[in-house]
Amino acid sequence: MLQYIIKRILLVIPVVILISFVVFYIIQLPPGDYVSSYSAKMSAAGDVMTQAEMDEMRPIWAWTVRYMSNILCG
């Protein structure tokens, strides 16, 4: 019985991680993000952001790591 409980607990870990990744990417799917909004505000103020600067602000892997660490570490 103890082996069954341990096995189930160990199987929950990858499922929770997978669900977290799926939810994160679904949240990121809609058009428009923080960088687009920030760029629009800067353009309205007279500043111009290049595409390279915008791409530097959007590293999806960094968002994923930060999102997952917040979930796992609280």
Beta strands, then each sheet from edge to edge (+ up, - down):
end
